[in-house]
Amino acid sequence: MASRRIWAFTGLHCSVAGDGYGLAMAIADSANAFVCDLHAYEPGKPIDETARELGLDPASIIKMASNENPLGPSPKAKAAMLAAIDGIHIYPDGGGYRLRDAIARKLDLDIDNVVLGNGSNEIIELLCHSFLNPQAELIAAEHAFVVYKLMATLFGAKYVEVPDPGFVHDLEAMVAAITPATRLVFIANPNNPTGTLVDEAAIDRFMDQVPEHVVVCFDEAYFEFVESPPNTLKYVREGRNVCVLRTCSKIHGLAGLRIGYGLASKGVAQILQKARQPFNASAMAQAAALAALEDEEHMLKTRRLNDEGLKFWQGAFEERGLNYVPSQANFVLVEVGDGDALFREMLKRGVIIRAMRSYKLPGWVRISTGTSEQNRRGLKVFDEALADMRESAKMPA
């Protein structure tokens, strides 16, 4: 029988106690306690893993857990990836000139405002590398993207969580939480996992009160799904201490390539470039993103499909009398009683959704929109699983 490991935390370090773990004890004792105390991010369950565990055909499984584009990448991006294959033995352009220049021209910015990332998540990490330390504070909303808290913990900083009544960022409360130790404030807009949006007027009032020692990060991973999104790039053009995050993982359908970018004032961008690893954006990712940004037809097709999906799911929840949060993104957060149980029941039937316990919402799940066929099957499985849960709850122990 394997020995049980017991973790203990002492000062800035953590250690392991237990038989036969002498080497582990020495290594763990050398590690920072805030790293040992970190709970790793749990992504949506992969299709292949589900197939292995349940003995299902991967082709029969639909994933509605990670807010991916059900249409996949655009034909232009696919062609660009194929064209990039012959040069894949050469290191990519470490500065990402062509992609950064295209992004800058598209958004009426300067190339020096653009920082490429291995997904927009890397830009979050670069911000934390650059501005956090054990004396610093990071502010975010209570139900904001969980990675903000993970990053604050990783760098030993204090994580300040501000309540979000109605699942909407309370910017007045967030600005009131700023102290001389605050270095970063994250505003996810639309927010993941709630899908809620803060309007431009509220953002303007907030920015009028933010002191100069604070960097504000607007995480806009779902920006392209919003019909009339607030304009935050004006703060970049004004030279304010801001960073706007965008990604190619969602509307562009390039989640597997890991490519995103930050749009920051030149002072902030210059700092992030210093923290960035060389060659953090692969040649294939840069080529695909460059093509995807130009494919307006694919983006429009994706938006239309998503609008239909939101109408389908939110209408279904209305009909069933379920509490849900109206969404501005490509997913819907809905209250089902026991999110973990519904996740398990739907998983058995080959539909992957996302339980929300890690967001302090154990009674909720988040469901991504899919194709029309995926939405119909997803709802059928949702109804079956929910009925089974309710029937089981009636049965005596």
C-alpha positions as CSV (number, residue, x, y, z in Angstrom):
1,M,0.0,0.0,0.0
2,A,1.4,3.4,-0.9
3,S,2.3,5.6,2.1
4,R,0.0,8.6,2.7
5,R,1.6,12.0,2.2
6,I,0.7,14.8,4.6
7,W,1.5,18.3,3.6
8,A,2.5,20.9,6.1
9,F,3.1,24.6,5.5
10,T,5.9,26.4,7.3
11,G,6.7,30.1,6.7
12,L,7.4,30.5,3.0
13,H,7.9,26.8,2.3
14,C,6.0,23.6,2.3
15,S,7.1,20.1,3.3
16,V,6.0,16.5,2.9
17,A,5.8,14.1,5.8
18,G,5.5,10.3,5.3
19,D,7.5,7.1,5.0
20,G,9.7,6.8,1.9
21,Y,9.5,10.4,0.8
22,G,12.8,11.7,1.9
23,L,13.6,13.2,-1.5
24,A,10.1,14.7,-1.9
25,M,10.5,16.2,1.6
26,A,13.7,18.0,0.7
27,I,12.3,19.3,-2.6
28,A,8.9,20.4,-1.2
29,D,10.6,22.1,1.7
30,S,12.5,24.2,-0.9
31,A,9.4,25.2,-2.7
32,N,7.3,28.4,-2.0
33,A,4.3,27.6,0.2
34,F,2.0,29.6,-2.0
35,V,2.9,27.3,-4.9
36,C,2.3,24.2,-2.9
37,D,-1.0,25.6,-1.7
38,L,-2.1,26.2,-5.3
39,H,-5.2,24.4,-6.6
40,A,-4.5,23.8,-10.3
41,Y,-6.9,25.1,-12.9
42,E,-9.4,22.4,-14.0
43,P,-10.4,22.8,-17.6
44,G,-13.4,21.3,-19.3
45,K,-13.1,17.5,-19.5
46,P,-11.4,16.4,-22.7
47,I,-13.3,14.3,-25.2
48,D,-10.6,11.6,-25.4
49,E,-10.4,11.3,-21.7
50,T,-14.2,10.9,-21.5
51,A,-14.1,8.2,-24.2
52,R,-11.3,6.2,-22.4
53,E,-13.0,6.4,-19.0
54,L,-16.5,5.5,-20.2
55,G,-15.8,3.3,-23.2
56,L,-17.5,5.6,-25.6
57,D,-16.7,6.4,-29.2
58,P,-15.0,9.8,-29.3
59,A,-17.1,10.8,-32.3
60,S,-20.3,10.3,-30.3
61,I,-19.3,12.7,-27.6
62,I,-20.2,16.4,-27.7
63,K,-18.3,19.0,-25.6
64,M,-20.3,21.9,-24.4
65,A,-17.9,22.8,-21.5
66,S,-15.2,25.1,-22.7
67,N,-16.8,27.8,-24.8
68,E,-15.1,26.6,-28.0
69,N,-16.3,27.5,-31.5
70,P,-18.5,24.5,-32.8
71,L,-17.8,25.5,-36.4
72,G,-14.0,25.1,-35.9
73,P,-11.4,27.4,-37.5
74,S,-12.2,29.3,-40.7
75,P,-11.3,27.8,-44.1
76,K,-8.7,30.7,-44.4
77,A,-7.0,29.7,-41.2
78,K,-6.9,26.0,-42.2
79,A,-5.2,26.9,-45.5
80,A,-2.7,29.1,-43.6
81,M,-1.8,26.3,-41.3
82,L,-1.2,23.9,-44.2
83,A,0.9,26.5,-45.9
84,A,3.0,26.9,-42.7
85,I,3.9,23.3,-42.4
86,D,6.9,23.3,-44.7
87,G,8.5,26.0,-42.6
88,I,7.8,24.5,-39.2
89,H,11.5,23.5,-38.8
90,I,12.4,27.2,-38.5
91,Y,11.9,29.1,-35.3
92,P,8.9,31.6,-35.5
93,D,9.3,35.3,-35.7
94,G,9.9,35.9,-31.9
95,G,8.5,39.5,-32.3
96,G,5.4,38.3,-34.2
97,Y,5.8,41.3,-36.5
98,R,3.2,40.4,-39.2
99,L,0.5,39.4,-36.8
100,R,1.1,42.3,-34.4
101,D,1.1,44.7,-37.3
102,A,-2.2,43.3,-38.7
103,I,-3.8,43.5,-35.2
104,A,-2.6,47.1,-34.8
105,R,-3.9,48.1,-38.2
106,K,-7.3,46.4,-37.7
107,L,-7.8,48.2,-34.4
108,D,-6.2,51.6,-35.2
109,L,-3.4,51.1,-32.8
110,D,0.4,51.2,-33.0
111,I,2.3,47.9,-33.3
112,D,4.0,48.8,-30.0
113,N,0.6,48.5,-28.3
114,V,0.3,44.8,-29.1
115,V,1.8,41.9,-27.1
116,L,1.3,38.3,-28.3
117,G,0.6,35.5,-25.9
118,N,0.3,31.7,-25.8
119,G,-3.4,32.3,-25.4
120,S,-4.6,35.4,-23.6
121,N,-4.1,33.5,-20.4
122,E,-0.3,34.0,-20.9
123,I,-0.9,37.8,-20.9
124,I,-2.6,37.4,-17.5
125,E,0.5,35.6,-16.3
126,L,2.8,38.3,-17.8
127,L,0.9,41.0,-16.0
128,C,1.3,39.1,-12.7
129,H,5.0,38.4,-13.4
130,S,5.4,42.1,-14.0
131,F,3.4,43.7,-11.2
132,L,2.7,41.2,-8.4
133,N,4.8,40.3,-5.3
134,P,4.0,39.2,-1.7
135,Q,3.3,42.8,-0.8
136,A,1.0,43.5,-3.7
137,E,-2.8,43.1,-4.2
138,L,-5.0,42.0,-7.1
139,I,-8.7,42.9,-7.2
140,A,-11.3,40.9,-9.1
141,A,-15.1,40.2,-8.8
142,E,-16.3,37.3,-6.7
143,H,-17.4,35.2,-9.7
144,A,-14.8,36.3,-12.2
145,F,-12.5,33.9,-14.1
146,V,-10.8,31.7,-11.6
147,V,-7.4,32.1,-13.2
148,Y,-7.0,35.5,-11.6
149,K,-7.0,34.0,-8.2
150,L,-4.7,31.2,-9.2
151,M,-2.2,33.7,-10.6
152,A,-2.3,36.0,-7.5
153,T,-1.7,32.9,-5.3
154,L,1.2,31.8,-7.6
155,F,3.0,35.1,-7.1
156,G,2.2,35.2,-3.3
157,A,0.0,38.3,-3.7
158,K,-3.1,39.1,-1.8
159,Y,-6.3,38.3,-3.7
160,V,-9.1,40.8,-3.0
161,E,-12.5,39.4,-4.0
162,V,-15.3,41.9,-4.4
163,P,-19.0,40.8,-4.3
164,D,-20.8,41.0,-7.6
165,P,-24.6,41.4,-6.9
166,G,-26.6,39.8,-9.7
167,F,-23.4,38.3,-11.0
168,V,-22.4,41.7,-12.5
169,H,-19.1,43.4,-11.6
170,D,-19.7,46.1,-9.0
171,L,-17.2,48.7,-10.3
172,E,-17.9,51.2,-7.5
173,A,-17.1,48.6,-4.9
174,M,-14.0,47.5,-6.8
175,V,-12.6,51.0,-7.0
176,A,-13.4,51.4,-3.3
177,A,-11.3,48.3,-2.6
178,I,-8.1,49.9,-4.2
179,T,-5.3,50.5,-1.7
180,P,-1.7,51.7,-2.0
181,A,-0.8,48.0,-2.3
182,T,-3.1,47.4,-5.3
183,R,-1.3,46.7,-8.5
184,L,-3.8,45.0,-10.7
185,V,-7.6,45.1,-11.2
186,F,-9.2,42.6,-13.5
187,I,-12.6,43.3,-15.2
188,A,-13.8,40.3,-17.3
189,N,-16.3,41.8,-19.8
190,P,-18.3,39.8,-20.7
191,N,-17.5,37.8,-17.6
192,N,-16.8,34.1,-17.5
193,P,-18.7,32.1,-16.2
194,T,-21.7,34.4,-15.8
195,G,-21.8,36.0,-19.3
196,T,-22.7,39.4,-17.8
197,L,-21.5,42.7,-19.2
198,V,-20.6,46.0,-17.6
199,D,-21.6,49.0,-19.8
200,E,-19.3,51.8,-21.0
201,A,-20.7,54.4,-18.7
202,A,-19.9,52.4,-15.6
203,I,-16.4,51.7,-17.0
204,D,-15.9,55.4,-17.6
205,R,-16.9,56.3,-14.1
206,F,-14.6,53.6,-12.7
207,M,-11.6,54.7,-14.8
208,D,-12.1,58.3,-13.7
209,Q,-11.3,57.1,-10.1
210,V,-8.4,54.6,-10.7
211,P,-5.1,55.9,-9.3
212,E,-1.9,55.9,-11.5
213,H,-0.2,53.1,-9.6
214,V,-2.8,50.5,-10.7
215,V,-3.0,48.6,-14.0
216,V,-6.5,47.8,-15.1
217,C,-7.0,44.7,-17.2
218,F,-10.1,44.4,-19.3
219,D,-10.4,40.7,-20.2
220,E,-12.4,40.6,-23.4
221,A,-12.1,37.0,-24.5
222,Y,-15.8,37.1,-25.6
223,F,-15.8,40.6,-27.0
224,E,-16.7,39.6,-30.5
225,F,-20.0,38.0,-29.4
226,V,-21.3,41.3,-28.0
227,E,-23.6,43.3,-30.4
228,S,-22.5,46.7,-29.0
229,P,-19.4,46.2,-26.8
230,P,-18.0,49.1,-24.6
231,N,-15.0,50.8,-26.1
232,T,-12.0,50.2,-23.8
233,L,-9.3,50.7,-26.5
234,K,-9.7,54.5,-26.0
235,Y,-7.8,54.1,-22.7
236,V,-5.0,52.4,-24.6
237,R,-4.9,55.3,-27.1
238,E,-4.9,57.7,-24.2
239,G,-1.8,56.0,-22.7
240,R,-3.6,54.9,-19.5
241,N,-2.3,52.0,-17.4
242,V,-4.5,49.4,-19.0
243,C,-4.3,46.1,-20.9
244,V,-7.1,44.8,-23.0
245,L,-7.1,41.0,-23.5
246,R,-8.4,39.4,-26.7
247,T,-8.1,35.8,-27.9
248,C,-8.3,33.7,-31.0
249,S,-9.6,30.7,-29.0
250,K,-13.3,31.7,-29.1
251,I,-14.8,33.3,-32.1
252,H,-11.8,32.4,-34.3
253,G,-11.9,28.7,-33.3
254,L,-8.2,28.4,-32.7
255,A,-8.2,27.2,-29.0
256,G,-5.9,24.3,-29.8
257,L,-3.2,26.6,-31.1
258,R,-3.0,28.8,-28.0
259,I,-2.8,32.3,-29.5
260,G,-4.1,35.5,-27.9
261,Y,-2.9,39.1,-27.4
262,G,-2.8,42.0,-25.1
263,L,-3.5,45.6,-26.2
264,A,-1.8,47.9,-23.8
265,S,-0.5,51.4,-23.5
266,K,3.1,51.5,-24.7
267,G,4.6,51.8,-21.2
268,V,2.7,48.7,-20.0
269,A,3.3,46.8,-23.2
270,Q,7.0,47.4,-23.0
271,I,7.1,45.9,-19.5
272,L,5.1,42.8,-20.7
273,Q,7.5,42.3,-23.6
274,K,10.4,42.0,-21.2
275,A,8.5,39.4,-19.1
276,R,7.5,37.3,-22.2
277,Q,9.3,34.1,-23.1
278,P,11.0,34.1,-26.6
279,F,9.0,32.3,-29.3
280,N,5.9,32.1,-27.1
281,A,3.7,32.2,-30.2
282,S,4.3,29.4,-32.6
283,A,4.7,29.9,-36.4
284,M,1.6,27.9,-37.1
285,A,-0.4,29.8,-34.5
286,Q,0.7,33.2,-35.9
287,A,-0.1,32.1,-39.5
288,A,-3.6,30.9,-38.5
289,A,-4.4,33.9,-36.4
290,L,-3.3,36.3,-39.2
291,A,-5.7,34.5,-41.6
292,A,-8.5,34.2,-39.1
293,L,-8.5,37.9,-38.3
294,E,-9.3,38.7,-41.9
295,D,-12.1,36.1,-42.2
296,E,-15.1,38.4,-41.5
297,E,-17.5,35.9,-43.0
298,H,-16.5,33.1,-40.6
299,M,-16.9,35.5,-37.6
300,L,-20.3,36.6,-38.8
301,K,-21.4,33.0,-39.3
302,T,-20.2,32.1,-35.8
303,R,-22.0,35.1,-34.2
304,R,-25.3,34.1,-35.9
305,L,-25.0,30.5,-34.8
306,N,-24.2,31.7,-31.3
307,D,-27.2,34.1,-31.2
308,E,-29.4,31.1,-32.2
309,G,-27.8,28.9,-29.5
310,L,-28.4,31.5,-26.8
311,K,-32.0,31.9,-27.8
312,F,-32.4,28.1,-27.8
313,W,-30.9,27.4,-24.4
314,Q,-32.3,30.5,-22.6
315,G,-35.7,29.8,-24.1
316,A,-35.5,26.2,-22.9
317,F,-34.6,27.3,-19.4
318,E,-37.5,29.7,-19.3
319,E,-39.9,27.0,-20.4
320,R,-38.6,24.7,-17.6
321,G,-38.8,27.4,-14.9
322,L,-35.0,27.3,-14.3
323,N,-33.0,30.2,-13.0
324,Y,-30.3,31.3,-15.5
325,V,-28.2,34.4,-16.1
326,P,-28.9,36.1,-19.5
327,S,-25.6,35.9,-21.4
328,Q,-23.6,38.2,-23.6
329,A,-21.1,35.4,-24.5
330,N,-21.3,31.9,-26.0
331,F,-22.5,30.1,-22.9
332,V,-25.2,30.2,-20.3
333,L,-25.0,29.8,-16.6
334,V,-28.0,27.9,-15.1
335,E,-29.1,26.8,-11.7
336,V,-29.9,23.0,-11.5
337,G,-29.7,22.1,-7.8
338,D,-26.6,19.9,-7.9
339,G,-24.2,20.9,-10.6
340,D,-21.7,18.1,-10.0
341,A,-24.5,15.5,-10.2
342,L,-25.9,16.9,-13.4
343,F,-22.4,17.0,-14.9
344,R,-21.9,13.3,-14.1
345,E,-25.3,12.3,-15.4
346,M,-24.8,14.1,-18.7
347,L,-21.2,12.8,-19.0
348,K,-22.5,9.2,-18.9
349,R,-24.6,10.0,-21.9
350,G,-21.7,11.5,-23.8
351,V,-22.4,15.2,-23.3
352,I,-19.7,17.3,-21.5
353,I,-20.8,20.4,-19.6
354,R,-19.1,22.4,-16.9
355,A,-20.0,22.1,-13.2
356,M,-19.4,25.4,-11.3
357,R,-18.2,24.3,-7.8
358,S,-14.8,25.9,-8.4
359,Y,-16.6,29.2,-8.8
360,K,-18.4,28.8,-5.5
361,L,-21.6,27.9,-7.4
362,P,-22.2,24.2,-6.6
363,G,-25.8,24.3,-7.7
364,W,-25.0,25.7,-11.1
365,V,-23.6,24.5,-14.5
366,R,-22.3,26.4,-17.5
367,I,-23.3,25.1,-21.0
368,S,-21.6,26.3,-24.1
369,T,-23.7,26.9,-27.3
370,G,-23.1,24.4,-30.1
371,T,-24.5,23.7,-33.6
372,S,-28.2,23.3,-33.9
373,E,-27.8,19.5,-33.8
374,Q,-25.6,19.7,-30.7
375,N,-28.0,22.0,-28.9
376,R,-30.9,19.7,-29.5
377,R,-29.1,16.6,-28.3
378,G,-27.6,18.6,-25.4
379,L,-31.1,19.6,-24.2
380,K,-32.4,16.1,-24.6
381,V,-29.6,14.7,-22.4
382,F,-30.0,17.7,-20.0
383,D,-33.7,16.8,-19.5
384,E,-33.0,13.1,-19.1
385,A,-30.2,13.7,-16.6
386,L,-32.2,16.2,-14.6
387,A,-35.2,13.9,-14.5
388,D,-33.0,11.0,-13.2
389,M,-31.5,13.3,-10.6
390,R,-34.9,14.4,-9.3
391,E,-36.2,10.8,-9.3
392,S,-33.1,9.7,-7.3
393,A,-33.7,12.4,-4.8
394,K,-37.2,11.0,-4.2
395,M,-35.9,7.5,-3.4
396,P,-35.4,6.6,0.2
397,A,-31.8,6.1,1.4
